[in-house]
């Protein structure tokens, strides 16, 4: 008997029960301070929620939500009430994504008439930073320290490919380890980062709580926000006063030689504000709602046609469609750029609906619960407030890349070289990977088994919204059909639905119950 439960048999919960269980769940995740899948599942069961297939997938796959289906249709105010219940337990949500920082995750929540979804996005935790600071000040060898505290992912490419879970989250950081006398590592923490148990509601309060938590382990600061032991020092500083995106600057450094006697040093303020006054921050370009109603659909269409996730290509598309590149450029250093476009005047109530309709007319219907458009190498989603338009661009594995990998596989390419060429394995050194900005895109949750019997095998999942280039299918089934047709044109006839065989090599694509696409390359 199959152990796969039908979707009709998924657990159902009352809205009243979730009002208590979801705050309990998020608080338990915060308390456990772990990204291990087993600990996430233990947090689910500890508060009376059922560990079902959705939970098992969400515990491993970074982008997958924890889904809790409702026994009865939820009322229109359900999400607002759930947010109020979580806020009462965990403190205020923060940031443009209105999420809660709970240590090693930022937790987001959305509710519909049929279900509630919780997404956990891995972030660098204050507990991890404090442990790294203790080790750094004790004089640990810089490269060993960077490996131990995951500033460098020291696993082999095959180990990384076999386990893409959040357990091995590596923070974004900047290295200068080549100078043996004065190695240095810096990282930027979002100003929304909180110390364990902190309920501070503003950036200055959160930073003060972090400094207090760090001081419990490191002892009193040498000066405000600075701890030193011998030549090693660790500093916490508010971000630059002119930054439009507030952050905390954490630096692990080696003190340079003392300045000669009589050498003047610039004076510094001990009271730099955690966030700059609005008037001191660079003023973002502003656009009329009418201009964005035309420019954004044209931009998204342009990105679709360019079929590239290269930062220069994205920047060129913005500038080609009348949108300032200088404001976008810093965002493109991130893996998931999120661009804010400020309105000159508040748009009317139907602005976002008309914008979505205009984009859909250009590139086809959106997909997924977040209503994103698949653009091949990218996905795009838009959100409008009364002040600004948010455009989210996320890297995606495209049908074109899948076609090229499948053709190469079926032609008998050597497995290791094939996996490296198509970015299923990363053969760069840990230092090269750490220095990559923005991080090079690799398909998520790829598992490569080079020593499998009877031969090498690789598997991963693709999003349900993936479609063939230039096509505008109306639903996920039609999108899958468009991809299969596109693959057939390149690979030749199938030997069954979504299955191609050439000698001892097999490539398959099939729809899962969750509508994601299961991809497998294997050897007979």
C-alpha positions in Angstrom: 0.0 0.0 0.0 1.4 3.4 -0.9 2.5 5.7 1.9 1.6 8.8 -0.1 -1.5 10.3 1.3 -4.0 11.8 -1.2 -4.5 15.5 -1.0 -8.1 15.0 0.2 -6.7 13.3 3.3 -4.4 16.2 4.3 -5.0 17.4 7.9 -7.6 20.1 8.3 -7.5 22.7 11.1 -10.0 25.2 12.5 -9.1 28.9 12.3 -9.5 29.0 16.1 -6.9 26.3 16.6 -4.4 28.0 14.3 -4.8 31.2 16.2 -2.9 29.5 19.0 -0.9 26.8 17.2 0.8 29.1 14.7 2.2 31.6 17.2 3.3 28.5 19.3 5.0 27.0 16.2 7.0 30.1 15.3 8.0 30.7 19.0 9.1 27.0 19.1 11.2 27.5 16.0 12.8 30.6 17.5 13.5 28.7 20.8 15.1 25.7 19.1 17.5 28.1 17.2 18.1 25.4 14.5 17.7 25.0 10.7 17.9 21.2 10.8 14.9 19.6 9.1 14.4 17.3 12.1 14.2 20.2 14.5 11.7 22.1 12.2 9.5 19.0 12.1 9.8 18.5 15.9 8.6 22.1 16.3 5.5 21.3 14.1 4.6 18.2 16.2 5.4 19.9 19.6 2.5 22.4 19.2 -0.1 19.8 18.0 0.3 20.3 14.3 0.6 17.2 12.1 3.8 16.3 10.3 2.4 15.6 6.8 4.0 15.5 3.3 3.8 19.3 3.0 5.7 19.8 6.3 8.4 17.3 5.3 9.0 19.1 2.0 9.0 22.6 3.7 11.5 21.4 6.3 14.0 20.6 3.5 13.2 22.9 0.6 14.0 26.6 1.3 11.2 28.0 -1.0 8.4 25.6 0.1 5.8 26.8 2.6 4.3 25.0 5.6 0.7 24.6 4.5 -2.2 24.4 7.0 -5.5 23.6 5.3 -8.7 25.0 6.8 -11.7 22.8 7.7 -14.0 25.6 6.9 -13.7 28.6 4.6 -11.7 31.3 6.4 -13.2 34.8 6.9 -11.8 37.8 5.1 -10.1 39.1 8.3 -8.4 35.8 9.1 -4.9 36.9 8.0 -5.2 40.1 10.0 -6.2 38.2 13.1 -3.5 35.7 12.7 -0.9 38.4 12.3 -2.2 40.1 15.5 -1.9 36.8 17.4 1.7 36.2 16.2 2.7 39.8 16.9 1.3 39.6 20.4 3.6 36.5 21.0 6.7 37.5 19.0 6.7 41.3 18.8 6.1 43.5 15.8 6.7 42.3 12.2 9.3 44.4 10.4 10.7 45.1 6.9 8.9 45.6 3.6 7.9 41.9 3.7 6.1 42.3 7.1 7.8 39.3 8.5 9.0 38.3 11.9 12.7 37.8 12.7 12.9 34.6 14.8 16.6 33.9 15.0 17.7 31.8 12.1 14.6 32.6 10.0 12.4 35.4 8.9 8.8 34.1 9.1 6.2 35.3 6.6 2.5 34.4 6.8 -0.4 34.6 4.3 -4.0 33.3 4.6 -6.7 32.5 2.0 -10.1 31.1 2.3 -8.8 27.5 2.1 -5.4 27.5 3.9 -2.7 29.4 5.8 0.9 29.3 4.6 4.0 30.0 6.7 7.3 30.5 4.9 10.6 30.4 6.7 13.5 32.3 5.0 16.9 31.5 6.4 18.9 34.4 7.8 22.0 34.8 9.8 21.2 34.7 13.6 22.6 36.7 16.4 23.4 33.4 18.2 25.6 32.4 15.3 27.3 35.8 15.2 28.1 35.7 18.9 29.6 32.2 18.7 31.8 33.4 15.8 32.9 36.5 17.7 33.9 34.4 20.7 36.0 32.1 18.5 37.5 35.1 16.6 38.7 36.9 19.6 40.3 33.8 21.0 42.7 33.9 18.0 41.5 31.0 15.9 43.2 30.6 12.5 41.2 32.8 10.1 40.5 30.2 7.4 39.6 27.4 9.9 37.3 29.9 11.7 35.6 30.9 8.4 35.0 27.2 7.6 33.8 26.3 11.2 31.3 29.2 11.2 30.1 28.7 7.6 31.3 31.9 6.2 32.9 29.5 3.7 31.0 26.3 2.7 33.8 23.7 3.1 31.7 20.8 1.8 32.7 19.2 -1.5 30.6 20.0 -4.6 28.9 16.6 -4.5 28.1 17.0 -0.8 26.5 20.4 -1.5 24.5 19.0 -4.4 23.3 16.1 -2.3 22.0 18.3 0.5 20.6 21.7 -0.4 18.5 22.2 2.8 18.6 25.3 4.9 20.7 23.4 7.5 23.8 24.5 5.6 22.9 28.2 5.2 25.9 30.3 4.4 25.6 34.0 5.2 26.6 36.7 2.7 29.9 38.1 3.7 33.0 39.9 2.4 36.5 38.3 2.8 40.0 39.5 3.0 41.8 36.4 4.3 44.8 36.6 2.0 46.7 39.0 4.2 47.9 36.6 7.0 48.8 39.5 9.3 45.4 41.3 9.1 42.6 39.0 7.9 39.2 40.6 7.9 35.6 39.4 7.3 32.6 41.7 7.3 28.9 41.1 6.8 25.8 43.2 6.7 22.9 42.2 8.9 19.4 43.7 8.1 18.4 46.2 10.8 15.4 43.9 11.5 17.7 41.3 13.0 16.9 40.6 16.7 18.6 39.0 19.7 17.0 36.0 21.3 13.8 37.1 23.1 14.1 40.7 22.0 10.7 42.5 21.4 12.3 45.8 20.4 10.1 47.7 17.9 12.7 49.9 16.2 16.2 49.6 14.7 17.9 51.4 17.6 16.3 49.1 20.2 17.1 46.0 18.2 20.8 47.0 17.9 20.9 47.8 21.7 19.5 44.3 22.5 22.1 42.7 20.2 25.0 44.5 21.8 23.7 43.5 25.3 23.4 39.8 24.2 26.9 39.8 22.7 28.3 41.4 25.8 27.0 38.5 27.9 29.5 36.3 26.2 32.3 38.7 25.3 32.3 40.8 28.4 32.2 44.6 28.5 32.9 46.4 25.2 36.3 48.2 24.8 34.2 51.1 23.5 30.6 51.3 22.3 30.0 48.4 19.9 33.7 47.2 19.9 35.4 44.3 21.6 39.1 43.6 21.3 41.5 40.8 22.5 45.1 41.4 21.6 45.2 42.1 17.8 41.7 40.7 17.2 38.6 42.9 17.3 34.9 42.5 16.7 32.7 45.5 16.0 29.0 46.2 15.6 28.1 49.5 14.0 24.9 50.9 12.5 24.9 51.2 8.8 26.0 54.2 6.9 23.8 57.3 7.7 23.0 57.7 3.9 21.8 54.2 3.3 18.3 53.9 2.1 18.2 50.2 3.4 19.2 50.3 7.1 21.6 47.6 8.2 24.0 46.6 10.9 27.7 46.4 10.0 29.4 43.4 11.8 33.2 43.2 11.3 35.7 40.6 12.4 39.1 42.3 12.0 42.7 42.3 12.9 44.1 45.5 14.3 46.7 47.2 12.2 50.1 48.5 13.6 49.8 51.4 16.0 49.9 54.9 14.5 53.1 56.8 15.1 53.1 59.2 18.1 51.7 62.5 17.2 49.7 61.2 14.2 46.2 62.7 14.2 43.2 60.4 13.7 39.9 61.6 12.5 37.3 62.1 15.2 34.4 59.7 15.2 31.0 60.0 16.8 30.0 57.6 19.5 26.3 58.3 18.9 25.8 57.5 15.3 22.1 56.8 14.8 21.0 53.3 14.0 19.0 54.7 11.1 19.5 57.9 9.2 16.9 60.7 9.3 14.8 60.4 6.1 16.1 63.8 4.9 19.7 62.6 4.9 19.1 59.5 2.8 19.5 59.6 -1.0 16.3 60.5 -2.7 14.9 57.7 -4.9 13.7 58.5 -8.3 9.9 58.9 -8.4 7.5 57.8 -11.1 3.9 58.5 -11.8 1.5 55.6 -11.5 0.5 56.1 -15.2 4.1 55.8 -16.3 4.6 52.6 -14.3 1.4 51.1 -15.8 3.2 51.2 -19.1 6.9 50.8 -18.1 6.6 47.7 -15.8 4.7 45.5 -18.3 7.2 46.5 -21.0 10.1 45.8 -18.6 8.8 42.3 -17.7 8.2 41.5 -21.4 11.8 42.7 -22.2 13.3 40.5 -19.4 11.3 37.5 -20.8 12.7 38.1 -24.3 16.3 38.6 -23.1 16.3 35.2 -21.4 19.1 36.1 -19.0 19.6 36.5 -15.3 22.9 38.5 -15.8 22.9 41.7 -13.8 24.0 43.8 -16.8 21.2 42.4 -18.9 18.6 43.2 -16.2 20.0 46.7 -15.7 19.9 47.3 -19.5 16.2 46.3 -19.5 15.4 48.8 -16.8 17.1 51.6 -18.6 15.6 50.6 -22.0 12.2 51.0 -20.5 12.6 54.4 -18.9 13.5 53.3 -15.3 16.6 54.7 -13.6 19.4 52.2 -13.5 21.4 53.7 -10.6 18.6 52.9 -8.1 18.4 49.3 -9.3 22.1 48.5 -9.5 22.7 47.9 -5.7 19.8 45.4 -5.6 21.3 43.3 -8.4 24.1 42.3 -6.0 21.5 40.2 -4.2 20.4 36.7 -5.2 16.7 37.8 -5.1 16.6 41.5 -6.1 13.6 43.4 -4.7 13.3 46.8 -6.4 11.2 49.7 -4.9 9.8 52.2 -7.3 8.4 55.3 -5.5 5.2 57.0 -6.7 5.0 60.7 -7.3 1.3 60.5 -6.1 -0.8 57.8 -4.4 -2.3 55.5 -7.0 -6.0 54.7 -7.0 -7.5 51.6 -5.5 -7.5 49.6 -8.8 -3.9 50.3 -9.7 -2.4 46.9 -8.9 -5.2 45.1 -10.5 -4.8 47.1 -13.8 -1.0 46.6 -13.6 -1.4 42.8 -13.2 -3.8 42.7 -16.2 -1.3 44.7 -18.3 1.6 42.4 -17.5 -0.6 39.3 -18.2 -1.5 40.7 -21.6 2.2 41.0 -22.4 3.6 37.7 -21.0 0.7 35.4 -20.2 -1.0 34.4 -17.0 0.8 34.3 -13.7 1.3 31.1 -11.6 1.5 30.1 -8.0 0.0 31.4 -4.8 2.1 34.5 -5.1 0.9 35.2 -8.6 4.3 35.4 -10.3 5.2 35.4 -14.0 7.7 32.9 -15.2 10.2 34.6 -17.6 12.4 31.7 -18.3 15.6 32.5 -16.3 13.7 34.7 -13.9 10.3 35.0 -12.2 8.7 38.3 -11.5 6.1 39.4 -9.0 4.6 42.9 -8.2 3.1 44.4 -5.1 1.8 47.9 -4.8 1.3 50.0 -1.7 0.1 53.6 -1.5 3.7 54.8 -1.6 5.7 52.5 -3.9 5.7 49.6 -6.2 7.7 46.5 -5.3 9.1 44.4 -8.1 10.6 41.0 -7.0 12.9 39.2 -9.4 14.0 35.7 -8.5 16.3 33.3 -10.5 14.6 30.3 -12.0 15.8 27.2 -13.8 14.5 27.6 -17.4 13.2 25.1 -20.0 16.1 26.2 -22.2 18.6 25.1 -19.6 16.8 21.9 -19.0 16.7 21.1 -22.7 20.5 21.7 -23.0 21.2 19.5 -20.0 18.9 16.7 -21.3 20.5 16.7 -24.8 24.0 16.5 -23.3 23.0 13.7 -20.9 21.3 11.6 -23.6 24.4 12.0 -25.8 26.4 10.2 -23.2 28.4 13.1 -21.6 30.7 12.1 -18.8 28.7 12.5 -15.6 31.0 14.7 -13.5 31.8 17.1 -16.3 28.1 17.2 -17.3 27.0 18.0 -13.8 29.6 20.8 -13.5 28.8 22.2 -16.9 25.1 22.5 -16.2 25.6 23.8 -12.7 24.3 20.7 -10.8 27.8 20.7 -9.1 29.9 23.7 -8.1 33.6 22.8 -8.6 35.0 26.1 -7.5 37.0 26.4 -4.3 35.2 27.5 -1.1 37.0 30.9 -1.2 36.0 31.5 -4.8 32.4 30.6 -4.0 32.4 32.9 -0.9 33.7 35.9 -3.0 31.0 35.5 -5.7 28.7 38.6 -5.7 25.9 38.1 -6.5 26.1 34.4 -5.8 26.1 32.3 -8.9 22.7 30.7 -9.6 22.4 26.9 -9.2 19.2 25.0 -9.3 17.9 24.3 -5.8 17.7 21.0 -4.1 19.6 19.1 -6.8 20.8 15.7 -5.8 23.7 14.2 -7.8 24.7 10.6 -7.2 27.9 9.9 -9.2 28.5 6.5 -7.6 25.0 5.2 -7.8 24.2 1.7 -9.1 23.9 0.9 -11.9 25.2 4.4 -12.9 25.2 8.1 -12.2 21.9 9.8 -11.4 20.7 13.3 -10.8 17.3 14.6 -9.6 15.6 17.9 -8.7 12.3 19.7 -9.0 11.2 22.6 -11.2 8.4 25.1 -10.5 5.0 24.4 -11.9 5.0 27.7 -13.7 8.0 26.7 -16.0 7.0 27.1 -19.6 8.6 26.8 -23.0 10.1 30.1 -24.4 7.6 32.3 -26.1 4.5 30.4 -25.1 1.5 31.7 -23.1 -0.2 28.6 -21.6 -3.3 29.3 -19.5 -2.6 26.8 -16.6 0.0 24.5 -15.2 -1.0 21.5 -17.2 -0.7 23.5 -20.4 2.7 24.8 -19.2 3.9 21.2 -18.8 2.6 20.3 -22.2 4.5 23.3 -23.7 7.7 22.2 -22.1 7.3 18.5 -23.2 6.7 19.7 -26.8 9.7 22.0 -26.6 11.9 19.1 -25.4 10.6 16.8 -28.0 11.6 19.2 -30.8 15.2 19.1 -29.5 15.5 15.5 -28.2 13.3 13.6 -30.6 10.4 11.3 -29.9 9.6 10.0 -26.4 9.4 6.4 -25.2 6.4 7.2 -22.9 4.9 10.4 -21.5 7.8 12.7 -20.6 10.4 10.0 -20.9 13.3 9.9 -23.4 15.8 7.0 -23.6 19.0 6.9 -25.7 21.1 3.7 -25.2 21.6 3.4 -21.4 20.7 7.0 -20.6 17.2 8.1 -19.5 15.7 11.5 -18.9 12.2 12.0 -17.5 10.0 14.9 -16.5 6.7 14.3 -14.7 4.1 16.2 -12.7 4.0 15.7 -9.0 0.9 15.8 -6.8 2.0 19.3 -5.7 2.1 20.2 -9.4 5.9 20.8 -9.3 7.9 19.0 -12.0 10.1 16.1 -11.0 13.3 15.9 -13.1 15.4 12.8 -13.3 18.6 11.9 -15.2 19.6 8.3 -14.7 21.5 5.4 -16.1 20.0 2.0 -17.0 
